[in-house]
Amino acid sequence: MSEIDQKPTLDEKTRPCEPSTDPDYLAWKERTVTRALTDAKANPDQLVSHAEMRRRFGLER
C-alpha cells in the first residue's frame, strides 16, 4: 500500500501549524467573526454560556 492510500491520523491533522496567509481565508474569517460579534451584541438574550453548550453536547465532566 502506498502512502497516498493511508489516511492521516487525528494527531497529524491536529498538529499546530503556521497561521494562514491566504487573503481569501483571512477575509472570510474577518467577516465571520465580525458578523458573530455584531449578532451577539444585537441579541444578548440569545447568547448561550459555555457550560450550557458543554451540557448540550454531552461534554460535562
C-alpha positions in Angstrom: 0.0 0.0 0.0 1.4 3.4 -0.9 1.5 6.5 1.4 -1.3 8.0 -0.6 -3.6 5.1 0.3 -3.1 5.7 4.0 -5.4 8.2 5.7 -3.8 10.7 8.0 -4.2 10.2 11.8 -6.0 12.5 14.1 -2.7 13.5 15.6 -1.4 14.5 12.1 -4.5 16.6 11.4 -4.5 18.4 14.7 -0.8 19.4 15.0 -0.2 23.2 15.3 0.9 24.9 12.1 1.8 28.3 10.8 -1.2 30.7 10.6 -2.8 31.1 7.2 -1.7 33.8 4.9 -4.4 33.1 2.3 -6.1 36.5 1.7 -9.5 34.9 0.8 -9.5 32.8 4.0 -8.4 35.8 6.1 -11.2 38.0 4.6 -13.8 35.2 5.3 -12.5 34.8 8.8 -12.8 38.6 9.5 -16.3 38.8 8.1 -17.4 35.7 10.1 -16.1 37.0 13.4 -17.4 40.5 12.8 -20.9 39.1 11.9 -20.9 36.9 15.0 -19.9 39.7 17.3 -22.5 42.1 15.8 -25.2 39.5 16.2 -24.2 38.8 19.8 -24.3 42.5 20.7 -27.7 42.9 19.0 -29.2 39.8 20.6 -27.6 39.3 24.0 -30.7 37.4 25.3 -30.0 34.6 22.8 -26.4 34.0 23.9 -25.6 30.6 25.4 -22.9 30.0 28.0 -20.0 27.6 27.6 -21.4 25.5 30.4 -24.7 25.2 28.5 -23.0 24.2 25.3 -20.9 21.6 27.0 -24.1 20.2 28.6 -25.9 20.1 25.2 -23.0 18.3 23.6 -22.5 15.9 26.5 -19.1 17.2 27.3 -19.7 17.8 31.1 -17.0 16.3 33.3 
